[in-house]
């Protein structure tokens, strides 16, 4: 046993030593392709500071038509130099595959090779994230591969590629070899490998460069794809230069790579909120991406929701009385003017304006509510780190009842988390979420019809919604609207169930101690006052309006 353990340790040491010696030097790697048992190759370039025990990001670079695996490793063209510089700066592993050079175009064989390479690299190294990039044919192939395998790709950089093989007319002889026939013979193969038809699969950061004078690979389809992705993904950079030809210079290429790397590692910006000049800390129980701000029992309220790891997920709902002003202050590294989208939630629109490192919401002449989304800085979507309530052993007071707009926002946030809408784990598109909810609601409606408890209006409403055509996959606004319709009707059907007609519910709430995890049951000096007995009079109503039932003689901190 001891000898065997010694042998294992020697092998581990040898592998680590070989990796260390190869760091910083390109290594030509051969492998047997599982697709057809042929010998294929890629170049592996480990960072100078490579550590086999630590995780590294992987940068995969796909060469252009007529080139091979050495293009991004050796050539001085702008895209290749930028790739090497970014890999060095970010301590990334750089891999440049032949992917069936010299005329690949990401056909079935090249696709299978790249999947195999990625899986092999994950066995050999501790990989964190994969950024897929390429120029010309490589850019087109990067977009194609991402559309086919979005689960394998965390970021995309495409220089002067296209996104529609059905309309592309150049270099057809090579593409026909790669795809196994021409457009008339295998049209579905050409459509399958045209990323423009699958924008909803691009949920990761994307940077695309294109030129108005590029006749080798015209830019139109790549730009259309980028604009379609922007409808649901704020982490998209489109760099179109009218005077650019079929090559992206070093500065523009470096900016594209840096944009994707910044979007992968968004630095959350500290956020604080003030109402009428008074800073309001969030409620003590800010969890699950929810921060609730209230200016007393009847004053203005704001709800901030989002995931730090998903910059595009942030939303803010505000409900103000006449004359109220809510000021949101940001603390970025440098002066920034935040961008956002405002959607009125009341007949009287609130005035929303951006300032340097902040934004202001005002109810000038009447009360109202507003929803703010799509927060972004000049460099991409914004991520926030809301300031927390200062630690205290004092009493924890209950938050006031949320205003209707705030209550609805809380319900919708719960739906988003359930369905994976812009969540860090198991994310889904609106269309995927709708399909899941529809199946669940079909079963619910069938059960209610069987028990003869579903009203004709609800049955008719569900049939109409269920048979309506789904919005286009790239129409995020329509997808979100339909998703909300389905959820709201499902909620109505659930709450109208006679089984849900419950008597009043009594909640006995206590405040967790200052110690966390498994020590929460230990009180004594760790205890904090607060909580109480709360009654929900009408379960199933739009929101719980609970009233305290502690005797007046009891202190508020009981």
Secondary structure, DSSP 4 states (H G I P E B T S, - for coil): -HHHHHHHHHHHHHHHHHHHHHTTSEEEEEEE-TTTS-EEEEEEE--TT--TTS-EEEEEEE--TT--TTHHHH--SHHHHHHHHHHHHTT-EEEEE-SSTTS-TT-HHHHHHHHHHHHHHHHHS-EEEEEEEEETHHHHHHHHHHHH-GGG-SEEEEES--S-TTT--SSHHHHHHHHTS-TTT-HHHHHHT-GGGGGGG--SEEEEEEETT--SS-SHHHHHHHHHHHTT-S-EEEEEETT--S---HHHHHHHHHHHHHHHT--PEEEEEEETTEE-PPPTT--TTEEEEESSSSS-EEEEEEETTEEEEEEEEEEE-TT-EEEEEEE-SS--B-EEEEEE-SSSPPEEEEEBTEEEEE--SS-EEEEEEEEEETTEE--EEEPPPPP-SS-BPPPPPPPHHHHHHHHHHHHHHHHTBT-SSS-B-HHHHHHHHHHHHHHHHHHHHHTT-S-HHHHHHHHHHHHSPPPPTT-HHHHHHHHHHHHHHHHHHHHTSGGG----EEEEE-PPPSS-GGGTT--GGG---B-EEEEESSTTSSS--EEE---TTS-TT-
